[in-house]
């Protein structure tokens, strides 16, 4: 069944209050003509923004995030999108690309694919160094788009359709931002948000030194940092960083959703700014990326799907709304910034770093280790989504393997290197045969005006992020508040904890792949990147990770053929709507359909809610909207028969009138030919 109706969210007006607009004009100054000097302080940048669909396979594909074999996609609650920003320093011509996508992770496979697409289109204009890709970390999207086995295992291997949707969508969002470049300004604001996160690993956090704990009196990172972009005298977009896991929706859900951060983006763009994604017209782009959220949970009651309410979809809305409200408050008070744009990136073999004593906890030279997954990893985070029964957080002693036939013993030297981790799977050694977890990772620092983003290829706890930020800020000679740890960026290598947190061997410590000195190694190597950025020098040659695309496999079956129910055609209505509905009710229609893998309809929709206006049916909602759901159900596997269930929770502000629900689908015949179809329900009324 579709998710239960959530309490109605209040609709917001599209237009900003006149007073706020007047204050913004006074703060930001009047726009300069395009012919003004490129170095003019009020428009020293070119700013572009773009948004595109990255939604993958909406049925029978394992979902990425909770590593649950039972969690497979069965439809769409909201589509996933990529939000891109291009910023050019008009004085120097340097440019950077920042992307935040509604994905669980950015894997190396995705980065390699996107950079290749951009090079095909733009040559050397955009490349490894000046492109930063990040993910919101939603756990409610299709998986299988990594080139590393550990992250495809629960999805039954590599899924080409989802990978292509992700790579093509991100590249498309960058292209739109490139085409949208106009003279503009950037403003920066900061604030605090204390009711959208909780520390899910407090025991480990409390092991840190008092000086670290003092930075986070409540055990959370409450910082909200907002970049405001304007093109001339018009607002163009915003990036609002805040640390909380994008896991309000639990592992029981099988509908694609961008979760709380995706809701925040949608509400700002759609509800406040009037953006309609299928119109494909430039509009306000609002990204809500994560920072060091490794131990930050949105489940305020410290159990999955609980807090602020007991309804997981309502929790996603509320936690998203809290981020949105604070972001808009900070956005209004943001101050103009100046300064150039720049970036540096290097690749580091994280399994083989010698760490100098100035960065280690004991002041002595130490080393990182080949990757090992600890027993605590398989316990999962009990506050957000426990994983395999029988495994517990805090495990420091050897445990039995899940499947003895797959047992690979961890050599004593590696177990010693990883101490006190209870070593379960030496993925680093296995990766010498087949890519299981990454070895070589991209470490990048990007400057946008006065803000520096440290792109972290994993999930850093708030204290781990703090230490990296302190290291980089000191090397750059800038205030700590001007340096952010951008998590889930450019690649994925699980968690990064402090050495003290690592010793606790909670889920996060067990998932810190490269041993107790993982964080000190990051600090040392980021200091090197920061020095290169500060000095304006090249960082030197390095060894990029290999392209593993030719070594992928899948056990997931494809679509054989589709058949409508006996006596029906594709698009036929199986269950129609009621003659009329009051506002606040739910309308439901079922259609004979084909498999959604036949056509992902990226950039399109599987459904429309249409209103009759002047004799013409006009689309008012689609499958990217919060109030609709599209669910696919297999009726008979032998005959290839399935149905689509479309629901619409009719908002309290819906205009009375005549409506219908439309379903778009595609069907495959026995010869493999895919044919599109459309079905429409009987009309029905909506009353006040």
C-alpha positions as CSV (number, residue, x, y, z in Angstrom):
1,X,0.0,0.0,0.0
2,X,1.1,3.6,-0.5
3,X,2.4,5.4,2.6
4,X,-0.3,6.7,4.9
5,X,-1.4,10.3,4.5
6,X,0.8,12.8,6.3
7,X,-0.6,15.9,8.0
8,X,-0.9,18.6,5.5
9,X,2.0,21.0,5.3
10,X,1.2,24.7,5.1
11,X,1.6,26.1,1.6
12,X,3.9,29.1,1.3
13,X,3.5,32.2,-0.9
14,X,5.7,32.4,-3.9
15,X,6.5,36.0,-3.5
16,X,8.9,37.3,-0.8
17,X,7.7,40.1,1.4
18,X,8.3,43.5,0.0
19,X,10.3,44.6,3.1
20,X,12.7,41.6,2.7
21,X,13.1,42.3,-0.9
22,X,13.9,46.0,-0.2
23,X,16.4,45.0,2.5
24,X,18.1,42.5,0.2
25,X,18.4,45.2,-2.5
26,X,20.1,47.6,0.1
27,X,22.4,44.8,1.3
28,X,23.5,43.5,-2.1
29,X,23.5,46.7,-4.1
30,X,22.2,47.5,-7.5
31,X,23.4,45.3,-10.4
32,X,26.1,46.4,-12.7
33,X,25.6,46.4,-16.4
34,X,27.2,43.5,-18.3
35,X,29.6,45.8,-19.9
36,X,31.1,46.9,-16.5
37,X,34.6,46.0,-15.5
38,X,35.0,42.3,-14.8
39,X,36.6,43.1,-11.5
40,X,33.7,45.3,-10.3
41,X,33.1,44.4,-6.7
42,X,29.3,44.0,-7.0
43,X,29.5,41.5,-9.9
44,X,32.9,40.0,-9.9
45,X,31.5,36.6,-10.7
46,X,29.7,34.8,-13.4
47,X,27.1,32.5,-11.7
48,X,25.1,29.7,-13.3
49,X,22.7,27.1,-11.8
50,X,21.1,24.0,-13.2
51,X,19.0,21.1,-12.1
52,X,18.3,17.7,-13.7
53,X,16.7,14.3,-12.9
54,X,19.0,11.5,-11.7
55,X,16.2,9.0,-10.8
56,X,17.2,5.4,-11.5
57,X,15.3,2.1,-11.8
58,X,12.0,2.5,-10.0
59,X,11.1,-1.2,-9.6
60,X,12.9,-4.4,-8.6
61,X,16.2,-2.8,-7.9
62,X,18.0,-2.9,-4.5
63,X,18.1,0.4,-2.7
64,X,21.4,2.0,-1.6
65,X,22.1,3.0,2.0
66,X,20.7,0.4,4.5
67,X,22.3,-2.6,2.8
68,X,19.1,-4.6,3.1
69,X,18.6,-7.4,0.6
70,X,14.8,-7.1,1.1
71,X,14.6,-3.4,0.3
72,X,13.9,-3.1,-3.4
73,X,12.4,-0.2,-5.3
74,X,8.6,-0.4,-6.0
75,X,7.9,3.1,-7.2
76,X,8.4,6.8,-6.7
77,X,7.4,9.1,-3.9
78,X,9.6,11.9,-5.2
79,X,12.2,12.0,-8.0
80,X,15.9,12.4,-7.2
81,X,17.6,15.5,-8.7
82,X,21.1,16.9,-9.3
83,X,21.7,20.5,-8.5
84,X,24.7,22.2,-10.1
85,X,26.4,25.6,-9.7
86,X,29.2,27.0,-11.9
87,X,31.1,30.0,-10.6
88,X,33.6,32.0,-12.6
89,X,36.0,34.6,-11.3
90,X,35.7,37.3,-14.0
91,X,39.1,38.8,-13.1
92,X,41.1,35.6,-13.6
93,X,38.8,33.4,-15.7
94,X,39.1,30.6,-13.2
95,X,36.0,28.5,-12.7
96,X,34.6,25.8,-10.4
97,X,31.7,23.4,-10.5
98,X,29.8,22.4,-7.4
99,X,27.2,19.6,-7.6
100,X,24.9,18.2,-4.9
101,X,22.7,15.3,-5.9
102,X,19.8,13.4,-4.2
103,X,21.9,10.2,-3.9
104,X,23.2,8.0,-1.2
105,X,26.8,8.5,-2.2
106,X,29.0,9.8,-5.0
107,X,31.1,6.8,-6.0
108,X,34.3,6.9,-7.9
109,X,32.5,5.3,-10.8
110,X,30.1,8.2,-10.9
111,X,32.9,10.8,-10.8
112,X,34.8,9.0,-13.6
113,X,31.6,8.9,-15.7
114,X,30.7,12.5,-15.2
115,X,34.2,13.9,-15.8
116,X,34.4,11.8,-19.0
117,X,31.0,13.3,-20.1
118,X,32.2,16.9,-19.4
119,X,35.4,16.4,-21.2
120,X,33.6,15.1,-24.3
121,X,31.5,18.3,-24.3
122,X,33.9,21.0,-22.9
123,X,37.4,19.7,-23.4
124,X,39.7,20.8,-20.6
125,X,37.3,23.4,-19.2
126,X,36.0,21.1,-16.5
127,X,38.1,18.3,-15.1
128,X,39.1,16.5,-11.9
129,X,40.5,19.5,-10.1
130,X,37.7,22.1,-10.5
131,X,34.6,19.8,-10.3
132,X,33.2,18.8,-6.8
133,X,30.4,16.2,-6.8
134,X,28.5,15.6,-3.5
135,X,25.5,13.6,-2.4
136,X,22.8,14.4,0.1
137,X,23.0,10.8,1.4
138,X,19.4,9.7,1.0
139,X,18.9,6.0,1.8
140,X,15.7,5.8,-0.4
141,X,17.1,5.5,-3.9
142,X,18.1,2.7,-6.2
143,X,21.6,1.4,-5.9
144,X,24.1,-0.6,-7.9
145,X,26.0,2.4,-9.4
146,X,29.3,1.7,-7.7
147,X,32.3,-0.1,-9.3
148,X,33.1,-1.6,-5.8
149,X,31.5,-4.9,-4.8
150,X,30.9,-3.9,-1.2
151,X,28.4,-1.3,-2.2
152,X,26.7,-3.4,-4.9
153,X,26.4,-6.6,-3.0
154,X,22.9,-6.1,-1.5
155,X,21.7,-4.7,-4.8
156,X,22.8,-8.0,-6.6
157,X,25.5,-6.3,-8.6
158,X,26.0,-3.4,-11.0
159,X,22.8,-1.8,-12.4
160,X,23.5,-0.1,-15.8
161,X,20.2,1.7,-16.0
162,X,20.6,3.4,-12.6
163,X,24.3,4.2,-13.3
164,X,23.5,5.9,-16.6
165,X,20.6,7.9,-15.1
166,X,22.9,9.2,-12.4
167,X,25.9,10.1,-14.6
168,X,23.7,11.5,-17.4
169,X,21.6,13.6,-15.0
170,X,24.6,15.1,-13.1
171,X,26.3,15.9,-16.4
172,X,23.1,17.5,-17.7
173,X,22.7,19.6,-14.5
174,X,26.3,20.9,-15.0
175,X,25.6,21.7,-18.7
176,X,22.5,23.7,-17.7
177,X,24.5,25.6,-15.1
178,X,27.2,26.3,-17.8
179,X,24.6,27.6,-20.2
180,X,23.0,29.8,-17.5
181,X,26.2,31.8,-16.6
182,X,25.5,35.5,-16.0
183,X,27.2,38.3,-14.1
184,X,26.3,38.0,-10.4
185,X,27.2,38.2,-6.8
186,X,27.7,35.7,-3.9
187,X,26.7,36.3,-0.2
188,X,27.5,34.1,2.8
189,X,25.6,33.6,6.0
190,X,25.8,31.4,9.0
191,X,23.4,30.3,11.8
192,X,22.6,27.5,14.1
193,X,19.9,24.8,14.0
194,X,19.5,22.6,17.1
195,X,16.3,20.6,16.6
196,X,17.1,18.7,13.4
197,X,19.8,16.3,14.6
198,X,21.0,14.2,17.5
199,X,24.2,12.4,18.2
200,X,23.6,8.7,17.6
201,X,27.0,7.6,18.9
202,X,27.4,9.7,22.1
203,X,29.5,7.1,23.9
204,X,32.1,7.3,21.2
205,X,31.9,11.1,21.0
206,X,32.4,11.4,24.7
207,X,35.8,9.7,24.4
208,X,37.2,12.7,22.6
209,X,39.3,15.3,24.5
210,X,37.5,18.0,26.4
211,X,38.7,20.7,23.9
212,X,36.9,18.9,21.1
213,X,33.8,18.2,23.1
214,X,33.6,21.9,24.1
215,X,33.1,22.8,20.4
216,X,29.8,20.8,20.5
217,X,28.2,21.3,23.9
218,X,25.1,19.4,22.9
219,X,27.0,16.7,21.1
220,X,25.7,18.0,17.7
221,X,27.1,20.3,15.0
222,X,24.4,22.9,14.8
223,X,26.0,25.0,12.1
224,X,24.0,26.1,9.1
225,X,26.1,27.7,6.4
226,X,24.4,29.3,3.3
227,X,25.8,30.6,0.0
228,X,23.3,32.9,-1.7
229,X,23.7,33.4,-5.5
230,X,22.3,36.3,-7.5
231,X,22.3,37.1,-11.2
232,X,22.1,40.8,-11.6
233,X,19.1,41.9,-9.4
234,X,17.5,38.4,-9.3
235,X,18.0,35.6,-6.8
236,X,19.3,32.5,-8.6
237,X,19.9,29.9,-5.9
238,X,21.3,28.8,-2.6
239,X,23.5,26.1,-1.1
240,X,22.6,25.4,2.5
241,X,25.0,23.0,4.4
242,X,23.9,21.3,7.6
243,X,25.0,18.0,9.2
244,X,22.2,15.4,9.7
245,X,21.8,12.0,8.2
246,X,19.3,11.8,5.4
247,X,17.6,8.9,7.0
248,X,14.2,10.0,8.3
249,X,12.6,7.4,6.0
250,X,13.4,3.9,7.1
251,X,14.5,0.6,5.5
252,X,10.9,-0.5,5.5
253,X,10.3,2.0,2.6
254,X,10.5,0.9,-1.0
255,X,9.5,4.1,-2.8
256,X,12.2,6.4,-4.2
257,X,12.6,9.5,-2.1
258,X,15.2,12.2,-1.6
259,X,14.2,12.2,2.2
260,X,14.5,15.3,4.4
261,X,17.1,17.2,2.5
262,X,15.2,16.5,-0.8
263,X,12.0,17.8,0.8
264,X,13.8,21.0,1.8
265,X,15.0,21.6,-1.7
266,X,11.6,20.8,-3.2
267,X,9.7,23.1,-0.8
268,X,12.1,26.1,-1.5
269,X,12.1,25.6,-5.2
270,X,8.5,24.5,-5.8
271,X,6.5,26.1,-3.0
272,X,8.4,29.3,-2.5
273,X,9.9,30.0,-6.0
274,X,7.3,28.4,-8.3
275,X,9.7,26.1,-10.0
276,X,8.1,23.4,-12.1
277,X,10.7,20.8,-13.0
278,X,9.0,19.5,-16.1
279,X,8.8,23.0,-17.6
280,X,12.6,22.8,-18.1
281,X,13.0,26.5,-17.7
282,X,15.7,28.2,-15.6
283,X,14.6,28.7,-12.0
284,X,15.8,29.0,-8.5
285,X,18.0,26.1,-7.5
286,X,18.3,25.2,-3.7
287,X,20.7,22.5,-2.6
288,X,20.8,21.1,0.9
289,X,24.1,19.2,1.2
290,X,25.6,17.4,4.2
291,X,28.8,18.2,6.0
292,X,30.3,16.0,8.8
293,X,27.2,14.0,9.5
294,X,28.7,10.7,10.3
295,X,27.3,10.5,13.9
296,X,24.3,12.9,13.3
297,X,20.8,11.4,13.1
298,X,17.5,13.1,12.2
299,X,15.7,10.4,14.3
300,X,15.5,12.6,17.4
301,X,14.2,9.7,19.6
302,X,17.2,7.6,18.6
303,X,15.3,4.8,16.9
304,X,14.5,4.4,13.2
305,X,11.5,6.5,12.0
306,X,11.0,8.1,15.4
307,X,11.3,11.8,16.1
308,X,9.7,14.3,15.8
309,X,6.8,11.9,15.1
310,X,6.3,8.2,14.6
311,X,5.5,8.7,10.9
312,X,8.7,8.3,8.7
313,X,7.4,10.5,5.8
314,X,6.1,13.1,8.2
315,X,9.5,13.1,9.9
316,X,11.2,13.7,6.5
317,X,8.9,16.6,5.9
318,X,9.4,18.1,9.4
319,X,13.2,17.7,9.5
320,X,13.4,19.1,6.0
321,X,11.2,22.0,6.9
322,X,13.4,22.9,9.9
323,X,16.4,23.0,7.7
324,X,14.5,25.0,5.1
325,X,13.3,27.6,7.6
326,X,16.7,28.1,9.1
327,X,18.4,28.3,5.7
328,X,15.9,30.9,4.5
329,X,16.5,33.0,7.7
330,X,20.3,32.8,7.2
331,X,19.9,33.5,3.5
332,X,18.0,36.8,4.1
333,X,20.9,38.0,6.3
334,X,23.8,36.8,4.2
335,X,26.6,39.3,3.6
336,X,28.3,39.8,0.2
337,X,31.6,38.2,-0.2
338,X,34.5,38.6,-2.6
339,X,37.6,36.7,-3.5
340,X,38.5,34.3,-6.2
341,X,37.6,30.7,-7.0
342,X,40.1,27.9,-7.1
343,X,40.5,24.3,-6.3
344,X,43.2,21.6,-5.8
345,X,42.8,17.8,-5.9
346,X,45.2,15.0,-5.3
347,X,44.8,11.2,-5.1
348,X,46.0,9.3,-2.1
349,X,46.5,5.6,-1.5
350,X,44.7,5.6,1.9
351,X,45.8,2.0,2.6
352,X,49.5,3.1,2.5
353,X,50.0,6.5,4.3
354,X,52.9,7.1,6.7
355,X,51.5,9.6,9.2
356,X,53.9,12.0,10.9
357,X,53.8,12.3,14.6
358,X,52.4,15.9,14.5
359,X,49.1,14.4,13.4
360,X,48.9,11.2,15.5
361,X,47.3,10.8,18.9
362,X,50.6,9.6,20.5
363,X,53.0,11.9,18.7
364,X,54.7,9.0,17.0
365,X,54.9,8.1,13.4
366,X,52.1,5.7,12.4
367,X,50.6,4.1,9.3
368,X,47.2,3.4,7.8
369,X,46.2,-0.1,7.0
370,X,44.7,-2.1,4.1
371,X,40.9,-1.8,4.4
372,X,39.0,-4.0,6.8
373,X,35.3,-4.1,7.6
374,X,34.7,-4.6,11.3
375,X,32.1,-6.7,13.0
376,X,30.4,-3.6,14.2
377,X,29.7,-2.5,10.6
378,X,27.3,-5.4,10.2
379,X,25.4,-4.3,13.3
380,X,24.4,-1.1,11.5
381,X,23.4,2.0,13.3
382,X,20.6,1.0,15.5
383,X,19.3,4.6,15.7
384,X,18.9,4.8,11.9
385,X,18.7,1.3,10.4
386,X,20.1,-1.8,12.1
387,X,21.6,-4.3,9.7
388,X,22.2,-8.0,10.4
389,X,20.9,-9.7,13.5
390,X,23.6,-11.2,15.7
391,X,26.1,-8.4,15.4
392,X,26.4,-5.6,18.0
393,X,28.0,-2.3,18.1
394,X,31.2,-2.1,20.2
395,X,32.4,-5.5,19.2
396,X,36.2,-5.8,19.7
397,X,36.7,-9.6,19.7
398,X,36.6,-11.9,16.7
399,X,33.2,-13.2,15.6
400,X,32.0,-16.0,13.4
401,X,31.6,-15.3,9.7
402,X,28.1,-15.1,8.2
403,X,28.8,-17.6,5.4
404,X,31.7,-19.9,6.2
405,X,32.3,-20.6,2.5
406,X,33.1,-16.9,2.0
407,X,35.4,-16.7,4.9
408,X,38.7,-14.9,4.4
409,X,40.9,-14.8,7.4
410,X,42.5,-11.5,8.4
411,X,46.3,-12.0,8.8
412,X,47.6,-11.3,12.3
413,X,49.7,-8.3,11.1
414,X,46.6,-6.7,9.6
415,X,44.5,-7.4,12.7
416,X,47.2,-5.8,14.8
417,X,47.3,-2.8,12.5
418,X,43.5,-2.4,12.7
419,X,43.4,-3.0,16.5
420,X,41.1,-2.8,18.5
421,X,38.7,-3.5,15.5
422,X,37.2,-7.0,15.4
423,X,38.3,-7.7,11.9
424,X,35.6,-9.4,9.8
425,X,36.4,-9.0,6.1
426,X,39.8,-7.8,4.9
427,X,38.4,-6.0,1.9
428,X,41.7,-4.3,1.1
429,X,43.4,-7.6,0.5
430,X,40.4,-8.9,-1.5
431,X,40.5,-5.8,-3.7
432,X,43.9,-7.1,-5.0
433,X,41.8,-9.7,-6.9
434,X,38.5,-7.8,-7.5
435,X,37.5,-4.2,-6.5
436,X,35.6,-4.5,-3.1
437,X,36.4,-1.2,-1.4
438,X,38.5,1.7,-2.7
439,X,42.2,2.2,-2.1
440,X,43.0,5.4,-3.9
441,X,40.8,8.3,-3.0
442,X,40.4,11.9,-4.3
443,X,41.2,14.6,-1.7
444,X,40.0,18.1,-2.8
445,X,39.7,21.6,-1.5
446,X,37.6,24.1,-3.4
447,X,37.4,27.8,-2.8
448,X,34.3,29.8,-3.6
449,X,34.9,33.4,-2.6
450,X,35.6,33.4,1.1
451,X,34.3,29.8,1.7
452,X,36.6,26.7,1.5
453,X,35.1,23.3,1.0
454,X,37.1,20.3,2.1
455,X,35.6,17.5,-0.1
456,X,35.6,14.3,2.0
457,X,35.1,10.9,0.3
458,X,33.2,9.4,3.2
459,X,31.2,10.0,6.3
460,X,33.1,12.1,8.9
461,X,31.9,12.4,12.4
462,X,31.5,15.9,13.7
463,X,34.7,15.8,15.7
464,X,36.6,14.2,12.8
465,X,35.3,17.0,10.6
466,X,36.3,19.6,13.2
467,X,39.9,18.4,13.3
468,X,40.2,18.4,9.5
469,X,38.7,21.9,9.4
470,X,41.1,23.1,12.1
471,X,44.1,21.7,10.1
472,X,43.0,23.3,6.8
473,X,42.0,26.6,8.4
474,X,45.4,26.9,10.0
475,X,47.3,26.0,6.8
476,X,45.2,28.5,4.8
477,X,45.4,31.2,7.5
478,X,41.6,31.7,7.5
479,X,38.9,31.7,10.2
480,X,37.6,28.2,11.1
481,X,34.1,29.3,10.2
482,X,35.2,29.8,6.6
483,X,36.1,26.1,6.2
484,X,33.5,23.4,5.8
485,X,33.9,19.6,5.6
486,X,31.8,18.6,2.6
487,X,31.0,15.0,3.2
488,X,29.9,12.3,0.7
489,X,32.0,13.9,-2.0
490,X,33.8,12.6,-5.1
491,X,34.1,9.0,-3.8
492,X,32.9,6.8,-1.0
493,X,35.0,4.9,1.6
494,X,32.6,4.6,4.5
495,X,33.4,6.3,7.8
496,X,36.1,8.5,9.3
497,X,36.2,8.7,13.1
498,X,38.8,10.2,15.5
499,X,41.2,7.7,17.0
500,X,39.4,7.9,20.3
501,X,36.0,7.2,18.6
502,X,37.6,4.4,16.7
503,X,38.6,2.7,20.0
504,X,34.9,2.5,20.9
505,X,34.2,0.4,17.8
506,X,30.7,1.5,17.4
507,X,29.2,1.2,14.0
508,X,31.1,4.3,12.8
509,X,34.4,3.0,14.1
510,X,33.9,-0.5,12.8
511,X,33.3,1.2,9.4
512,X,36.5,3.3,9.4
513,X,38.2,1.2,6.8
514,X,41.9,2.2,7.1
515,X,42.5,1.8,10.8
516,X,42.9,4.0,13.8
517,X,45.1,6.5,12.0
518,X,42.6,7.1,9.1
519,X,41.7,10.6,10.4
520,X,45.3,11.7,11.1
521,X,46.2,10.6,7.6
522,X,43.4,12.8,6.2
523,X,44.6,15.7,8.2
524,X,48.2,15.4,7.0
525,X,47.2,15.0,3.3
526,X,44.6,17.8,3.4
527,X,47.2,20.1,4.9
528,X,49.3,19.3,1.8
529,X,46.4,20.2,-0.5
530,X,45.7,23.4,1.4
531,X,49.3,24.5,1.2
532,X,49.2,24.1,-2.6
533,X,46.0,26.1,-2.7
534,X,47.4,28.9,-0.5
535,X,50.7,29.1,-2.4
536,X,49.0,29.0,-5.8
537,X,51.3,26.1,-6.9
538,X,50.5,22.8,-8.7
539,X,50.1,19.9,-6.3
540,X,52.1,17.5,-8.4
541,X,51.4,14.3,-10.2
542,X,49.6,11.4,-8.6
543,X,48.1,8.1,-9.5
544,X,44.3,8.2,-10.2
545,X,42.2,5.2,-9.3
546,X,41.7,2.7,-12.1
547,X,38.5,2.5,-14.2
548,X,36.8,-0.7,-13.1
549,X,33.8,-0.5,-15.4
550,X,34.9,-3.6,-17.4
551,X,34.9,-5.8,-14.3
552,X,31.3,-5.4,-13.3
553,X,28.6,-8.0,-13.2
554,X,25.0,-8.4,-12.1
555,X,22.6,-11.1,-10.8
556,X,19.6,-8.9,-11.3
557,X,17.3,-10.1,-14.1
558,X,16.0,-7.7,-16.7
559,X,12.5,-7.3,-18.2
560,X,11.5,-10.3,-20.3
561,X,8.1,-9.1,-21.6
562,X,4.9,-7.4,-20.4
563,X,1.3,-8.4,-20.8
564,X,-1.8,-6.5,-19.7
565,X,-4.5,-8.3,-17.7
566,X,-6.9,-10.4,-19.7
567,X,-9.3,-8.3,-21.6
568,X,-7.4,-5.1,-20.9
569,X,-4.9,-2.9,-22.8
570,X,-1.9,-1.1,-21.4
571,X,-3.0,2.1,-19.8
572,X,-6.5,0.7,-19.0
573,X,-8.0,1.8,-15.7
574,X,-8.3,-1.2,-13.4
575,X,-9.7,0.7,-10.4
576,X,-11.1,4.1,-11.0
577,X,-11.5,7.2,-8.7
578,X,-14.5,8.1,-6.7
579,X,-16.8,10.7,-8.4
580,X,-15.6,13.4,-6.1
581,X,-13.2,14.1,-3.2
582,X,-13.0,16.7,-0.5
583,X,-9.8,18.5,0.1
584,X,-7.6,16.5,2.5
585,X,-8.7,13.1,1.0
586,X,-6.7,10.7,-1.0
587,X,-7.5,9.8,-4.6
588,X,-6.3,6.4,-5.9
589,X,-6.3,5.0,-9.4
590,X,-4.9,1.7,-10.7
591,X,-3.7,1.1,-14.3
592,X,-2.6,-1.8,-16.4
593,X,1.1,-1.1,-17.0
594,X,4.5,-2.3,-18.1
595,X,7.8,-2.5,-16.2
596,X,9.3,0.9,-15.3
597,X,12.7,-0.4,-16.2
598,X,11.6,-0.3,-19.9
599,X,12.0,3.5,-19.8
600,X,13.1,5.3,-16.6
601,X,11.4,8.5,-18.0
602,X,14.3,10.5,-16.7
603,X,13.3,14.1,-17.0
604,X,9.7,13.0,-17.4
605,X,7.1,11.4,-15.2
606,X,5.1,8.2,-14.7
607,X,2.0,10.2,-13.6
608,X,0.2,13.5,-14.0
609,X,-2.6,15.0,-12.0
610,X,-4.5,17.2,-14.5
611,X,-7.1,19.9,-14.0
612,X,-9.7,20.9,-16.6
613,X,-9.2,24.6,-17.4
614,X,-11.2,26.2,-20.3
615,X,-11.7,22.9,-21.9
616,X,-8.1,21.9,-21.8
617,X,-6.4,19.4,-19.4
618,X,-3.5,21.1,-17.6
619,X,-0.9,19.3,-15.6
620,X,-0.7,20.5,-12.0
621,X,1.3,17.7,-10.3
622,X,3.7,14.9,-11.4
623,X,5.7,12.1,-9.8
624,X,8.3,14.6,-8.5
625,X,5.7,16.2,-6.2
626,X,5.4,15.5,-2.5
627,X,1.6,14.9,-2.6
628,X,1.7,12.1,-5.2
629,X,3.0,8.5,-5.3
630,X,3.5,6.0,-8.1
631,X,3.7,2.4,-7.1
632,X,4.5,-0.6,-9.3
633,X,3.2,-4.1,-8.4
634,X,3.8,-7.4,-10.2
635,X,0.5,-9.2,-10.5
636,X,1.7,-12.4,-12.3
637,X,5.4,-13.1,-13.0
638,X,4.7,-15.9,-15.5
639,X,2.6,-13.7,-17.7
640,X,4.5,-10.5,-17.2
641,X,1.4,-8.7,-15.8
642,X,1.7,-5.7,-13.5
643,X,-0.2,-2.7,-12.3
644,X,0.6,0.9,-11.5
645,X,-1.1,2.5,-8.5
646,X,-1.2,6.3,-8.5
647,X,-2.2,8.2,-5.4
648,X,-2.8,11.9,-4.8
649,X,-3.2,13.4,-1.3
650,X,-5.3,16.3,-2.1
651,X,-3.9,19.4,-0.5
652,X,-6.0,21.8,1.6
653,X,-5.2,24.6,-0.8
654,X,-6.2,22.7,-3.9
655,X,-8.5,24.7,-6.2
656,X,-12.0,23.1,-6.5
657,X,-12.7,21.8,-10.0
658,X,-12.6,18.8,-12.3
659,X,-9.5,16.6,-12.3
660,X,-8.2,13.4,-13.7
661,X,-5.1,11.2,-13.1
662,X,-2.9,10.1,-16.1
663,X,-0.4,7.3,-16.2
664,X,2.5,7.2,-18.7
665,X,4.3,3.8,-19.2
666,X,6.1,1.6,-21.6
667,X,5.6,-2.1,-22.4
668,X,8.0,-4.6,-23.9
669,X,6.7,-7.4,-26.2
670,X,8.2,-10.9,-26.7
671,X,10.5,-9.5,-29.5
672,X,12.0,-7.0,-27.2
673,X,10.3,-3.9,-28.7
674,X,9.3,-1.2,-26.2
675,X,6.2,0.8,-26.9
676,X,5.0,3.8,-24.9
677,X,1.4,4.2,-23.8
678,X,-0.7,6.6,-21.8
679,X,-3.9,6.0,-19.8
680,X,-6.3,8.4,-18.2
681,X,-8.8,8.0,-15.4
682,X,-12.4,9.1,-15.6
683,X,-12.7,12.7,-14.4
684,X,-13.7,13.5,-10.8
685,X,-14.5,16.6,-8.8
686,X,-12.6,18.2,-5.9
687,X,-14.8,20.2,-3.6
688,X,-13.9,22.9,-1.1
